[in-house]
Amino acid sequence: MALGNPAALVAVKAAKGVGTALKNKKVQLVLAVLLGLFLLKGGVSKIKRYFKNKKFNKKSTEDPNRVALQFRNAANPSGANWMIDFDGTNEEEFDKLARRIKNQDIIKEVSDAYQLKYDETLQERASKELSADELRSFEDIIT
């Protein structure tokens, strides 16, 4: 008398149990609620950001991507995204980067790369991070 593989028997029983559980109305309701919570909690925006990030190459040696990342690092020295509005700004780095991208084509490419990656324009971030005088100086440099 041959005995089957115990692991395979457990897997078969588990699969049957899952199939039976998925037919249960209460389990279906719980799964629907969990899916709804996921969608409400930002699952859709996280999925959209994931696909946008695939277009944005962090390891690229292209100047616009690097400069966009450097602007973000100047605005967010801690590196924690949730701290961006609280952890201060490296204004000198903003000024230095602005002087580096005086060419209008590069400014457009950097702005596009920044917006693609961070869902806000570089101008919006600069207005949040810089004082009125610093913002005016920043705008004078890049225009």
ZITABEL-V125120 format. One record per residue. RES is the residue in three letters. PHI is phi in degrees with one decimal (NA if undefined). BURIAL is + if it has 24 or more other C-alpha atoms within 12 Angstrom, else -. Layout:
res->RES phi->PHI burial->BURIAL
res->RES phi->PHI burial->BURIAL
This chain:
res->MET phi->NA burial->-
res->ALA phi->-94.9 burial->-
res->LEU phi->-99.8 burial->-
res->GLY phi->-79.0 burial->-
res->ASN phi->-64.6 burial->-
res->PRO phi->-61.2 burial->-
res->ALA phi->-65.5 burial->-
res->ALA phi->-67.3 burial->-
res->LEU phi->-62.9 burial->-
res->VAL phi->-64.2 burial->-
res->ALA phi->-63.7 burial->-
res->VAL phi->-65.3 burial->-
res->LYS phi->-64.7 burial->-
res->ALA phi->-64.2 burial->-
res->ALA phi->-63.0 burial->-
res->LYS phi->-64.4 burial->-
res->GLY phi->-65.3 burial->-
res->VAL phi->-65.8 burial->-
res->GLY phi->-60.4 burial->-
res->THR phi->-67.2 burial->-
res->ALA phi->-63.9 burial->-
res->LEU phi->-68.2 burial->-
res->LYS phi->-82.6 burial->-
res->ASN phi->-73.3 burial->-
res->LYS phi->-63.6 burial->-
res->LYS phi->-66.2 burial->-
res->VAL phi->-65.6 burial->-
res->GLN phi->-62.3 burial->-
res->LEU phi->-64.9 burial->-
res->VAL phi->-62.3 burial->-
res->LEU phi->-63.5 burial->-
res->ALA phi->-65.1 burial->-
res->VAL phi->-64.6 burial->-
res->LEU phi->-62.2 burial->-
res->LEU phi->-63.3 burial->-
res->GLY phi->-61.8 burial->-
res->LEU phi->-63.0 burial->-
res->PHE phi->-59.7 burial->-
res->LEU phi->-67.2 burial->-
res->LEU phi->-70.1 burial->-
res->LYS phi->-79.1 burial->-
res->GLY phi->108.0 burial->-
res->GLY phi->-59.9 burial->-
res->VAL phi->-65.9 burial->-
res->SER phi->-66.8 burial->-
res->LYS phi->-65.4 burial->-
res->ILE phi->-66.2 burial->-
res->LYS phi->-61.4 burial->-
res->ARG phi->-62.8 burial->-
res->TYR phi->-58.1 burial->-
res->PHE phi->-70.7 burial->-
res->LYS phi->-67.4 burial->-
res->ASN phi->-63.8 burial->-
res->LYS phi->-64.0 burial->-
res->LYS phi->-78.9 burial->-
res->PHE phi->-95.4 burial->+
res->ASN phi->-98.5 burial->-
res->LYS phi->-64.7 burial->-
res->LYS phi->-92.1 burial->-
res->SER phi->-66.1 burial->-
res->THR phi->-93.5 burial->-
res->GLU phi->-67.6 burial->-
res->ASP phi->-58.6 burial->+
res->PRO phi->-59.4 burial->+
res->ASN phi->-64.9 burial->+
res->ARG phi->-63.8 burial->+
res->VAL phi->-65.8 burial->+
res->ALA phi->-60.7 burial->+
res->LEU phi->-64.4 burial->+
res->GLN phi->-68.3 burial->+
res->PHE phi->-62.7 burial->+
res->ARG phi->-63.1 burial->+
res->ASN phi->-65.6 burial->+
res->ALA phi->-69.3 burial->+
res->ALA phi->-79.9 burial->+
res->ASN phi->-135.7 burial->+
res->PRO phi->-59.5 burial->+
res->SER phi->-72.2 burial->-
res->GLY phi->87.2 burial->-
res->ALA phi->-87.7 burial->-
res->ASN phi->-57.2 burial->-
res->TRP phi->-71.0 burial->-
res->MET phi->-94.8 burial->-
res->ILE phi->-56.5 burial->+
res->ASP phi->-87.3 burial->-
res->PHE phi->-120.2 burial->-
res->ASP phi->-96.6 burial->-
res->GLY phi->84.2 burial->-
res->THR phi->-138.4 burial->+
res->ASN phi->-92.2 burial->+
res->GLU phi->-63.2 burial->+
res->GLU phi->-62.4 burial->-
res->GLU phi->-67.5 burial->+
res->PHE phi->-57.8 burial->+
res->ASP phi->-62.4 burial->+
res->LYS phi->-61.9 burial->-
res->LEU phi->-67.1 burial->+
res->ALA phi->-61.7 burial->+
res->ARG phi->-66.6 burial->-
res->ARG phi->-74.1 burial->-
res->ILE phi->-112.0 burial->+
res->LYS phi->-61.3 burial->-
res->ASN phi->-62.5 burial->-
res->GLN phi->-60.7 burial->-
res->ASP phi->-65.0 burial->-
res->ILE phi->-68.2 burial->+
res->ILE phi->-59.1 burial->+
res->LYS phi->-62.6 burial->+
res->GLU phi->-64.9 burial->+
res->VAL phi->-65.3 burial->+
res->SER phi->-61.4 burial->+
res->ASP phi->-63.7 burial->+
res->ALA phi->-64.0 burial->+
res->TYR phi->-64.4 burial->+
res->GLN phi->-66.9 burial->+
res->LEU phi->-61.5 burial->+
res->LYS phi->-80.8 burial->+
res->TYR phi->-114.7 burial->+
res->ASP phi->56.5 burial->-
res->GLU phi->-153.9 burial->-
res->THR phi->-80.9 burial->+
res->LEU phi->-61.9 burial->+
res->GLN phi->-63.2 burial->+
res->GLU phi->-62.4 burial->-
res->ARG phi->-66.1 burial->+
res->ALA phi->-62.6 burial->+
res->SER phi->-67.3 burial->+
res->LYS phi->-78.9 burial->-
res->GLU phi->-93.9 burial->+
res->LEU phi->-104.0 burial->+
res->SER phi->-71.1 burial->-
res->ALA phi->-59.0 burial->-
res->ASP phi->-66.4 burial->-
res->GLU phi->-64.8 burial->-
res->LEU phi->-65.6 burial->+
res->ARG phi->-60.8 burial->-
res->SER phi->-62.6 burial->-
res->PHE phi->-60.2 burial->+
res->GLU phi->-65.3 burial->+
res->ASP phi->-64.6 burial->-
res->ILE phi->-69.8 burial->-
res->ILE phi->-89.3 burial->+
res->THR phi->-108.9 burial->-
